[in-house]
Amino acid sequence: MRSQEPREFRSYEAVLHFRHYQYHVLDAARDVAIEALREAVQRDPEYALAWAMLSETTADAYGLRIDTNPNVFGVAKEQARRALSLDPECQHAHWSMAYAHFHARERKQVIREAEEAIALNPNNGYLAGISAWAMALVGEWDHGLSMLRRIMESNPHYPTWFHLAPYLKHYQSNDFERALFHAEKFNSLLACDLILRGAALVQVVRRDDARVAIDDLKARFPNAAAQPAHYVRGYIFIEDIVEEVVD
């Protein structure tokens, strides 16, 4: 275990920057986290956790459409493999591998790695929660949502984007009031938040409120407003739901 611990506090500080980014999902926080993690793995190349977190931020750049090169999730997989080679029981590394497979649209691998991550520590509110979240997003609704619900109930400080999974389940089931309930829990820091809220508001015939959401989208995220399907596909795995939301 000594070989997996950071030799310098700055390397662990990179982990804290990552935690900050995951909670707030701000561009500035992401940039700081990525730079800190890149420096950490150069300083401490055997620090498995830093490699795992770097993998997640790499895949996140693809999901958020910051870097749309398909090679991105190949890089993310390689970083996750590096973490797993250093520490096969690194829970975060299994999640990061699941996340890279998610963006590569490799459903079976997502489920396998997410289940492995959860099994390593089902009481880790972030990693078990996000693994359950990903399982739901690829269509394992019952299993993924039941675990995610338990985690959200036990940890009131869960990330607001956990609500994406129940939103999509209710939207797909035409239960638009419940979908809107979850959309209103989003923190509106991402273009996708506004797109999904607008879609739910239209479905419950609150068109004036929907216009406000879409006007906000156009003002803050003009590229997403022009190409909503492109941005929605970053986190909606099931194509039928993408088409319904964009319509």
Secondary structure as the mmCIF struct_conf table of DSSP 4:
data_model
#
loop_
_struct_conf.conf_type_id
_struct_conf.id
_struct_conf.beg_label_comp_id
_struct_conf.beg_label_asym_id
_struct_conf.beg_label_seq_id
_struct_conf.end_label_comp_id
_struct_conf.end_label_asym_id
_struct_conf.end_label_seq_id
HELX_RH_3T_P HELX_RH_3T_P1 ARG A 2 GLN A 4
BEND BEND1 GLU A 5 GLU A 5
BEND BEND2 ARG A 7 GLU A 8
HELX_RH_AL_P HELX_RH_AL_P1 PHE A 9 HIS A 24
HELX_RH_AL_P HELX_RH_AL_P2 ASP A 27 ARG A 43
TURN_TY1_P TURN_TY1_P1 PRO A 45 GLU A 46
HELX_RH_AL_P HELX_RH_AL_P3 ALA A 48 GLY A 63
TURN_TY1_P TURN_TY1_P2 LEU A 64 ARG A 65
BEND BEND3 ILE A 66 ILE A 66
TURN_TY1_P TURN_TY1_P3 PRO A 70 PRO A 70
HELX_RH_AL_P HELX_RH_AL_P4 ASN A 71 LEU A 86
TURN_TY1_P TURN_TY1_P4 PRO A 88 GLU A 89
HELX_RH_AL_P HELX_RH_AL_P5 GLN A 91 HIS A 103
TURN_TY1_P TURN_TY1_P5 ALA A 104 ARG A 105
HELX_RH_AL_P HELX_RH_AL_P6 ARG A 107 LEU A 120
TURN_TY1_P TURN_TY1_P6 PRO A 122 ASN A 123
HELX_RH_AL_P HELX_RH_AL_P7 GLY A 125 LEU A 137
TURN_TY1_P TURN_TY1_P7 VAL A 138 GLY A 139
HELX_RH_AL_P HELX_RH_AL_P8 TRP A 141 SER A 154
TURN_TY1_P TURN_TY1_P8 PRO A 156 HIS A 157
HELX_RH_3T_P HELX_RH_3T_P2 THR A 160 HIS A 163
HELX_RH_AL_P HELX_RH_AL_P9 LEU A 164 GLN A 172
TURN_TY1_P TURN_TY1_P9 SER A 173 ASN A 174
HELX_RH_AL_P HELX_RH_AL_P10 PHE A 176 ALA A 183
TURN_TY1_P TURN_TY1_P10 GLU A 184 LYS A 185
BEND BEND4 PHE A 186 PHE A 186
BEND BEND5 SER A 188 SER A 188
BEND BEND6 LEU A 190 LEU A 190
HELX_RH_AL_P HELX_RH_AL_P11 ALA A 191 GLN A 203
TURN_TY1_P TURN_TY1_P11 VAL A 204 VAL A 205
HELX_RH_AL_P HELX_RH_AL_P12 ARG A 207 ARG A 220
HELX_RH_AL_P HELX_RH_AL_P13 PRO A 222 ALA A 226
HELX_RH_AL_P HELX_RH_AL_P14 PRO A 228 VAL A 232
TURN_TY1_P TURN_TY1_P12 ARG A 233 TYR A 235
HELX_RH_AL_P HELX_RH_AL_P15 GLU A 239 VAL A 246
#
